[in-house]
Amino acid sequence: MKIHPATGAATVDHFKPKSKRQELAYEWCNFRLAAHLINTNKDNYEDALDPFEIQNGWFELNVGNFKIKPSDRLDETLKSKVQATIDRLKLNEPTFCKAREEYHDRYHGLSQDGCPPDPLPLSWLTEECPYVAFELERQGRLRPPRPRLPRP
């Protein structure tokens, strides 16, 4: 998703920690844009998957609680790497679950404050939070298209 305000400002992460790989400290190939909270959680650990290598379908979203888990379709080795990434980056902490829920609810036009807003289009969700858009489509949870009214 785009860097959500609740997850902190955008930061640059050294994917391979500069404390362990000083030769990569100024290499573009080692930089990743990350929310401050993600960067803090990752710290100098090297057990998180590289976001450039993650493929669609490796993580699955539970739309009941907005937590993510490794896909059951993965082999055990990859499943454990996905789970290690979830654990290291704390992707199921309330801040992240709430952000995913907010994107879901805004797309579906569900109320955050008692006043139901107009649902936002799938193009908005795809731009703002492509993972939630992908998961809603994969799970068959997209809104049905609105019927077009005839023009007067």
C-alpha positions in Angstrom: 0.0 0.0 0.0 1.0 3.6 -0.2 2.7 4.7 3.0 -0.2 5.2 5.3 0.1 8.1 7.8 -0.3 5.7 10.7 2.9 3.8 9.7 5.1 6.9 9.7 6.9 8.9 7.1 8.6 7.4 4.1 12.2 6.3 4.8 15.0 4.6 2.9 15.9 1.2 4.1 19.2 -0.5 3.4 17.8 -3.9 2.6 21.2 -5.5 3.4 22.1 -3.7 6.6 25.0 -1.3 6.2 26.3 -2.5 9.6 26.9 -5.9 8.0 27.4 -5.1 4.4 29.3 -1.7 4.3 30.2 -2.2 0.7 26.5 -1.8 -0.2 25.8 1.3 1.9 25.7 3.6 -1.1 24.5 1.1 -3.8 21.1 1.9 -5.3 20.3 -1.8 -5.6 20.3 -2.0 -1.8 17.8 0.8 -1.2 14.1 0.2 -0.5 11.4 2.7 0.2 9.7 1.8 3.4 7.4 3.3 6.0 9.3 4.3 9.1 7.5 1.6 11.2 8.6 -1.1 8.8 12.1 0.2 8.7 12.3 0.3 12.5 10.9 -3.3 12.8 13.3 -4.7 10.2 16.3 -3.0 11.9 19.5 -4.9 11.1 17.9 -8.3 10.7 18.1 -10.1 7.4 15.2 -12.6 7.7 12.6 -10.5 5.8 11.8 -11.2 2.1 13.0 -8.7 -0.4 9.9 -6.7 -1.6 11.3 -6.9 -5.1 11.1 -10.7 -5.0 7.7 -11.2 -3.5 5.1 -12.5 -5.9 1.3 -12.1 -5.9 -0.3 -14.9 -3.9 2.5 -15.5 -1.3 0.4 -13.7 1.4 -3.3 -14.1 2.0 -5.6 -11.6 3.7 -8.2 -12.6 6.2 -11.0 -10.1 5.6 -12.5 -10.8 9.0 -9.6 -9.5 11.0 -7.4 -8.0 8.3 -4.4 -10.1 9.3 -2.2 -11.7 6.7 -0.7 -15.2 6.6 1.4 -17.2 4.2 -0.6 -18.8 1.4 -1.4 -22.5 1.9 -0.3 -23.1 -1.7 3.4 -22.4 -0.8 5.9 -25.1 -0.1 7.1 -25.3 3.5 10.4 -23.4 2.9 8.8 -20.4 1.3 5.9 -20.5 3.7 8.3 -20.2 6.6 10.1 -17.2 4.9 6.8 -15.5 4.4 5.8 -16.1 8.1 9.3 -14.8 9.2 8.7 -11.6 7.2 5.2 -11.1 8.7 6.7 -11.7 12.2 9.8 -9.5 11.7 8.0 -6.6 10.2 5.0 -7.0 12.6 2.6 -6.9 9.7 -0.3 -8.1 11.8 0.1 -5.4 14.5 -3.1 -3.3 14.9 -1.6 -0.4 13.0 -1.3 -2.4 9.8 -4.5 -4.3 10.2 -6.4 -1.1 10.8 -4.9 0.5 7.7 -5.9 -2.5 5.5 -9.4 -2.4 7.1 -9.7 1.3 6.3 -8.8 0.8 2.6 -11.3 -2.1 2.4 -14.1 -0.1 4.1 -13.6 3.0 2.0 -13.7 0.9 -1.2 -17.0 -0.7 0.0 -18.4 2.6 1.2 -18.7 1.4 4.8 -19.0 3.9 7.6 -16.0 4.9 9.7 -18.0 7.5 11.8 -21.7 6.6 11.4 -22.2 8.4 8.1 -21.9 6.1 5.2 -19.6 7.6 2.5 -19.9 6.8 -1.2 -17.9 3.8 -2.1 -14.7 4.5 -3.9 -13.9 2.9 -7.2 -11.7 -0.1 -7.6 -9.2 2.0 -9.5 -8.7 4.1 -6.4 -8.2 1.0 -4.2 -5.7 -0.5 -6.8 -3.7 2.8 -6.7 -3.8 3.3 -2.9 -3.5 -0.3 -1.7 -2.9 -2.8 -4.5 -2.6 -5.7 -2.1 -6.1 -5.3 -0.7 -7.4 -4.9 -4.2 -5.7 -8.0 -5.4 -7.0 -10.0 -2.4 -10.6 -8.8 -2.7 -10.5 -9.8 -6.4 -8.8 -13.2 -5.6 -11.4 -13.9 -3.0 -14.4 -12.8 -5.2 -15.2 -9.9 -2.8 -15.3 -7.0 -5.3 -18.5 -5.0 -5.3 -20.8 -5.7 -8.2 -20.7 -2.9 -10.7 -23.3 -0.2 -10.3 -26.0 -0.1 -12.9 -25.7 2.9 -15.2 -28.7 5.2 -15.2 -30.0 6.3 -18.5 -29.2 9.9 -19.4 -32.1 12.3 -19.6 
